[in-house]
Amino acid sequence: MADSPFRPFETQLDEAAALAGLRSALDGADDGELFLERRKSEALVLDDGRIKTASYDASEGFGLRAVRGETVGYGHSSEISEAALARATGTVRLAVGDGGGTLVDAPRGTNQRLYTDANPMADASFGVKVETLKEIDAFARSLDPRVVQVSASMAASLQEVEILRPEGALLRDVRPMTRLNISIIVDQGGRRESGSAGGGGRYGLAALMPRDHWEGVAREALRVALVNLDAVPAPAGAMDVVLGPGWPGILLHEAVGHGLEGDFNRKNTSAFAGLVGQQVAAKGVTILDDGTIPDRRGSISMDDEGTPSGKTTLIEDGILVGYMQDRQNARLMGVPATGNGRRESYAHMPMPRMTNTYMLGGDTAPGDIVADLKDGIYAVGFGGGQVDITNGKFVFSCTEAYRVQNGVVGAPVKGATLIGDGPTAMGQIRGIGNDMALDPGMGNCGKNGQWVPVGVGQPTLMIGGLTVGGSAS
């Protein structure tokens, strides 16, 4: 793959012929597009003092989609050519059938550019990247004699997208992504614990490689590992929980965010289906999905259907006001698209997905919220989680949490899981801090086998009556 800009209609396809083919494929359809993509990515992993992985990948292809009512025809190929496009046309026509549809209005145009279009991998040579990872390893090991293992990874990618619409519009977006992550294992008296830290966004590696940046990341990873060395078994039972700001918003993402995606609500499979205009959370709770924050991991200048990214209020002062929509579900529900039609790659169909989903802050000092916790858990770090969309029930594991009694933060706890359901948890929010923060840029979201980068955020929160799963007797 050349480093020149991705211009498939200058090198592989005739634009007029492709447009004619697209219109033929969509004759009688409600919507559709030709989505073309080139992606380049690089990843380096240093583990146990040696480069364990050094990979580079490049791919390109197209996806052709025709939408008729609730039916979607989709054809894709890693070969961008008129012959491949003709074969895909035959496939998508199966969804259109005898037609009868009328093409909906095209997405409005946009000139917004939320991030650079420079190749993030070009910020440093391969040798400099390797040397930086070795310096990270040496620094992390020098911080504490209990450090026995260090893993550092650096990743960057560039996704170039062109979308040809049947009305003739040609839309482009160039999306960089970088991430740096450090994990540390410590040993004390035969007990081993780990901690990790990192993040990134839609900018070059030059923002992550300076020493004053990665030293802070390494220190944070060590801090978490050392906290876990002193952790005691987590208690079990129903109790109040305080969540820290930033990354703990991943709980909101899973427990509430997925339930507010348009397709689940159109099909009445979400716990929030049919509840627009009703109270679904405590007063003071306002949740947004915002893909327009510059340089953020979950941001997109436009979505993968060509709709400009938006800032969508989902819940306002506890009232459900709307859902995240792609074009198909928005049309079927009679509402505007919100710029949330996303896909993993050209080989996947778009569907409603989150971008950066967060809760706005309140007016309470975080310390006052913790001081008001009589007997519970203060959770500031999370690992994996899962949710059942139909009822909103979730399970999350804590990577850093503390026992709190009578407002005093005590010993860290290990093995804590938080169990509840989104609608109930939202109604039991009893304190909202004034410290809203976004995560450091490390979220990935899975849905129907597709993965896309996302962001989360929230202020310090108190949620009453969650079930804490632990191992303390």
MIDRENVEX-365379 format. One record per residue (C-alpha): residue in one letter; x, y, z. Coordinates in steps of 0.001 Angstrom, whole numbers, plus 500000, padded with zeros to 6 digits. Example, Ala and Ser with C-alpha at 12.3 -4.5 7.8 and 13.67 -1.06 7.14 Angstrom:
2
  type      px      py      pz
     A  512300  495500  507800
     S  513670  498940  507140
END
This chain:
473
  type      px      py      pz
     M  500000  500000  500000
     A  501390  503378  499026
     D  501602  506279  501429
     S  499735  508529  498989
     P  496145  509442  499961
     F  493471  506822  499378
     R  491746  507818  496131
     P  490096  504693  494699
     F  488202  506656  492037
     E  491482  507931  490641
     T  493337  504613  490618
     Q  490916  501651  490692
     L  487401  502694  489727
     D  485785  505114  487310
     E  483592  507318  489485
     A  480853  507778  486872
     A  480665  504035  486207
     A  480649  503260  489938
     L  477854  505765  490515
     A  475821  504246  487694
     G  476359  500788  489204
     L  475394  502030  492662
     R  472188  503559  491347
     S  471361  500336  489548
     A  471943  498336  492742
     L  469706  500713  494726
     D  466889  500995  492184
     G  463721  500565  494243
     A  465607  500635  497547
     D  465141  503027  500481
     D  468815  503706  501141
     G  472327  502459  500592
     E  475876  503445  499730
     L  479235  502298  498466
     F  481714  502309  501346
     L  485419  502103  500468
     E  488203  501759  503009
     R  491949  501468  503317
     R  493452  500664  506714
     K  497052  500454  507880
     S  498070  499448  511386
     E  501182  498736  513405
     A  501634  497170  516832
     L  504738  496570  518968
     V  504767  494685  522245
     L  507761  494431  524577
     D  507442  491714  527203
     D  510021  490501  529705
     G  512647  492820  528228
     R  512272  491593  524638
     I  510196  492565  521640
     K  507528  489876  521605
     T  505388  491223  518753
     A  506125  493568  515870
     S  503332  493556  513326
     Y  502202  495654  510399
     D  498967  495148  508511
     A  497439  496807  505466
     S  494056  496092  503917
     E  491510  497691  501642
     G  488146  496879  500178
     F  484579  498008  499667
     G  481130  497265  501008
     L  477989  497811  498900
     R  474682  498075  500747
     A  471051  498272  499683
     V  468292  498794  502267
     R  464615  498065  501675
     G  462392  498360  504736
     E  463920  496145  507418
     T  465867  494083  504882
     V  469511  494753  504040
     G  471529  493362  501167
     Y  475287  493568  501578
     G  478206  492586  499391
     H  481867  493240  500096
     S  485246  492474  498608
     S  488917  493038  499333
     E  489338  493696  495612
     I  488384  497209  494542
     S  487499  496763  490880
     E  484573  497175  488510
     A  484251  493389  488219
     A  484035  492926  492008
     L  481540  495766  492241
     A  479384  494151  489574
     R  479365  490864  491499
     A  478374  492672  494707
     T  475547  494427  492878
     G  473927  491096  492086
     T  474059  490167  495769
     V  472519  493337  497175
     R  469721  493331  494578
     L  468323  490256  496336
     A  467299  492495  499240
     V  465588  495049  497033
     G  463425  492485  495238
     D  460703  494108  493167
     G  461588  497485  494661
     G  458904  499976  495473
     G  461066  501989  497835
     T  461918  505664  497572
     L  465415  506843  498394
     V  465439  508886  501571
     D  467180  512234  501756
     A  470951  512193  501749
     P  472852  513013  504951
     R  473648  516686  505298
     G  477207  517630  504480
     T  479825  518672  506976
     N  483227  520315  506958
     Q  484044  519413  510557
     R  487459  517875  511119
     L  487902  516598  514644
     Y  491406  515174  514247
     T  494478  515251  512068
     D  494697  513302  508824
     A  498430  512649  509257
     N  499691  509083  509461
     P  500379  508492  513194
     M  502852  505711  512444
     A  505138  508188  510665
     D  505922  510122  513844
     A  508947  507945  514646
     S  511077  505295  513015
     F  510751  501631  513947
     G  514059  501799  515817
     V  512959  504782  517900
     K  509709  503014  518832
     V  511594  499913  519946
     E  514078  501970  521939
     T  511244  503833  523653
     L  509646  500560  524739
     K  512995  499392  526139
     E  513369  502649  528056
     I  509869  502161  529485
     D  510808  498653  530607
     A  514010  499814  532302
     F  512292  502751  534001
     A  509399  500667  535311
     R  511773  498072  536776
     S  513802  500806  538484
     L  510766  502205  540297
     D  510449  499431  542862
     P  512435  496267  543657
     R  509183  494308  543803
     V  508613  494735  540055
     V  509173  491348  538408
     Q  507509  491756  535031
     V  506813  494627  532667
     S  504851  494634  529424
     A  504657  497730  527248
     S  502774  498072  523988
     M  502490  500739  521336
     A  499900  500692  518565
     A  498898  503036  515756
     S  496552  502861  512799
     L  495186  504982  509970
     Q  491751  504338  508488
     E  490875  506138  505252
     V  487226  506095  504198
     E  485319  507193  501104
     I  481529  506910  500832
     L  479763  507269  497487
     R  476077  508110  497861
     P  473466  507410  495142
     E  472680  511121  494767
     G  476330  511581  493729
     A  477937  512913  496893
     L  481433  511622  497650
     L  482338  511859  501341
     R  485789  511337  502882
     D  487223  510871  506352
     V  490744  510027  507513
     R  490904  508579  511032
     P  494151  508170  512965
     M  494396  506197  516205
     T  497186  505590  518713
     R  497539  503908  522073
     L  500264  503227  524642
     N  499759  500710  527438
     I  501968  499569  530325
     S  501323  496576  532604
     I  503396  495767  535678
     I  503511  492668  537899
     V  504897  492961  541417
     D  505889  490241  543866
     Q  505968  490502  547644
     G  506565  487419  549729
     G  505334  485154  546953
     R  502148  487111  546358
     R  501910  488542  542870
     E  499576  491300  541714
     S  499316  493384  538582
     G  498398  496877  537512
     S  498045  498543  534142
     A  497561  502017  532726
     G  497541  503687  529363
     G  495398  505296  526737
     G  495478  507249  523521
     G  493300  508917  520960
     R  493027  510214  517422
     Y  496463  511815  517158
     G  500027  510884  516371
     L  502421  508732  518387
     A  504392  511899  519068
     A  501889  512681  521844
     L  502563  509376  523627
     M  506293  508850  523198
     P  507810  511728  525244
     R  509404  510542  528464
     D  507364  512853  530666
     H  504212  511161  529357
     W  505100  507483  529657
     E  506813  507914  533027
     G  503430  508988  534430
     V  501746  505984  532835
     A  504338  503608  534320
     R  503962  505133  537779
     E  500196  504733  537607
     A  500480  501072  536585
     L  502839  500465  539512
     R  500526  502292  541917
     V  497612  500029  541007
     A  499768  496904  541343
     L  501008  497944  544793
     V  497480  498764  545931
     N  496431  495255  544981
     L  499297  493776  547000
     D  497518  495016  550118
     A  494018  494053  549009
     V  491826  491875  551213
     P  488937  489694  550025
     A  485939  491776  548982
     P  482747  491570  551036
     A  479583  490199  549501
     G  476010  491391  549682
     A  473758  494304  548808
     M  475373  497644  549603
     D  475864  501193  548403
     V  478697  501763  545939
     V  480598  504907  544997
     L  482105  504907  541513
     G  485093  507085  540716
     P  485190  509493  537750
     G  486333  508708  534204
     W  486852  505068  533234
     P  484166  503697  535629
     G  481769  505190  533070
     I  482234  501861  531301
     L  479498  500609  533643
     L  477121  503233  532223
     H  478230  502310  528715
     E  477210  498693  529215
     A  474301  498973  531621
     V  472596  501934  529936
     G  474326  502840  526667
     H  473644  499662  524716
     G  470026  499764  525821
     L  469695  503200  524231
     E  470814  502140  520746
     G  468059  502499  518171
     D  467890  498964  516789
     F  467232  497361  520167
     N  464430  499842  520823
     R  462843  499564  517390
     K  462663  495806  517917
     N  461402  496256  521504
     T  464222  494119  522884
     S  465707  496830  525125
     A  464740  497440  528724
     F  464273  501090  527673
     A  461992  500418  524683
     G  458913  502665  524540
     L  459986  504802  527484
     V  460805  508106  525726
     G  459416  510928  527829
     Q  459384  508846  530992
     Q  461554  508972  534107
     V  464224  506266  533726
     A  466882  507622  536093
     A  467182  509735  539207
     K  466698  513475  538834
     G  469949  515202  537985
     V  471128  512356  535737
     T  471936  513582  532221
     I  473651  511215  529786
     L  474942  512120  526336
     D  476613  510419  523418
     D  479019  512858  521783
     G  481131  511960  518777
     T  482260  515557  518227
     I  484952  515905  520930
     P  488256  516669  519158
     D  490940  513964  519184
     R  488984  511559  521388
     R  489145  507807  520782
     G  485408  507482  520196
     S  485030  510581  518018
     I  484219  510510  514303
     S  483901  513492  511968
     M  481149  511572  510180
     D  479745  508120  510755
     D  480109  505188  508357
     E  476971  506170  506438
     G  478133  509754  505858
     T  476017  511405  508561
     P  477963  514060  510492
     S  478798  513005  514014
     G  476539  514547  516644
     K  476102  515379  520300
     T  472979  513493  521326
     T  471222  513871  524660
     L  469863  510479  525690
     I  468659  511102  529237
     E  468037  514615  530570
     D  467443  515199  534271
     G  466371  511574  534549
     I  463950  511681  531580
     L  464600  509502  528520
     V  464584  511869  525537
     G  465978  509790  522672
     Y  468102  507011  521276
     M  471258  506697  519178
     Q  470323  506133  515544
     D  471750  505019  512251
     R  469860  505842  509053
     Q  467848  502640  508730
     N  466502  502540  512271
     A  465914  506295  512319
     R  463812  506035  509156
     L  461791  503108  510495
     M  461195  504911  513796
     G  460385  508247  512162
     V  463189  510214  513824
     P  466396  511884  512572
     A  469656  509956  512283
     T  472118  510988  514985
     G  475438  510085  513342
     N  475802  506763  515165
     G  475873  504413  512168
     R  479209  502664  512643
     R  480916  499554  511271
     E  484145  497755  512086
     S  485346  497704  508470
     Y  484243  497533  504850
     A  483313  493884  505441
     H  480618  494830  507978
     M  477225  496509  507792
     P  476671  499674  509847
     M  474403  499660  512882
     P  473693  502025  515796
     R  476809  502259  517969
     M  478057  504525  520737
     T  480886  507065  520288
     N  481827  508887  523527
     T  479082  508203  526078
     Y  479157  510047  529388
     M  477157  511472  532273
     L  477333  515169  533072
     G  478637  516264  536459
     G  476567  517539  539350
     D  477361  520032  542091
     T  478586  517816  544937
     A  482230  517566  545981
     P  483532  514007  545441
     G  484861  513857  548991
     D  481398  514582  550353
     I  479937  511692  548365
     V  482512  509262  549769
     A  482033  510666  553285
     D  478317  509917  552991
     L  478968  506227  552308
     K  478247  504377  555546
     D  479102  500825  554552
     G  480026  499947  551002
     I  482580  499884  548222
     Y  484464  502716  546503
     A  485314  501442  543013
     V  487727  503443  540861
     G  488955  500854  538334
     F  487107  498302  536225
     G  487986  495345  534055
     G  485588  493340  531929
     G  481832  493483  532085
     Q  478749  492208  530329
     V  475088  493112  530051
     D  471825  491496  528965
     I  470146  494126  526768
     T  466649  492730  527291
     N  466592  493417  531017
     G  469666  495607  531549
     K  471289  493189  534006
     F  475051  493666  534251
     V  478093  492140  535925
     F  481382  494041  536266
     S  484708  493160  537827
     C  486649  495783  539775
     T  490406  496167  539264
     E  490787  498768  542014
     A  488283  499149  544835
     Y  488225  499982  548548
     R  486018  499169  551521
     V  484369  502229  553046
     Q  482812  502314  556513
     N  481332  505415  558132
     G  482725  507568  555344
     V  486319  506423  555870
     V  488150  504779  552981
     G  489756  501603  554298
     A  491688  498691  552852
     P  491656  497895  549147
     V  489578  494857  548265
     K  490208  492123  545725
     G  487736  490086  543701
     A  484832  492512  543874
     T  482139  492297  541206
     L  479204  494668  540840
     I  475858  493124  539906
     G  472650  494948  539066
     D  470437  496138  536261
     G  470715  499415  534396
     P  467206  500842  534901
     T  467218  500106  538643
     A  470765  501377  539128
     M  469958  504637  537316
     G  467021  505192  539645
     Q  469182  504619  542711
     I  471818  507275  541998
     R  471989  509350  545155
     G  475029  511558  544602
     I  476568  513157  541509
     G  480022  514709  541801
     N  481304  517900  540195
     D  484348  516107  538778
     M  483136  514690  535458
     A  486054  513202  533541
     L  486518  511201  530363
     D  488521  507994  530278
     P  492159  508115  529092
     G  491297  506610  525707
     M  491270  502833  525951
     G  487716  501671  525251
     N  486585  499119  522682
     C  482974  498101  522229
     G  481691  494810  520883
     K  478278  494283  519319
     N  477098  491527  516986
     G  480683  490470  516387
     Q  481884  493967  515450
     W  484409  496026  517428
     V  484738  499817  517320
     P  486701  502290  519483
     V  484641  504222  522032
     G  485012  506641  524911
     V  483255  506789  528278
     G  483067  509238  531145
     Q  481254  510220  534302
     P  481687  512092  537585
     T  481957  510430  540984
     L  478611  508693  541634
     M  476886  506995  544533
     I  474531  504178  543536
     G  472438  502604  546245
     G  471688  498932  546647
     L  473988  497226  544163
     T  474891  493622  544765
     V  478607  493159  545437
     G  479994  489749  544736
     G  483053  488946  546852
     S  484866  486172  548649
     A  485086  487454  552217
     S  483438  485211  554784
END
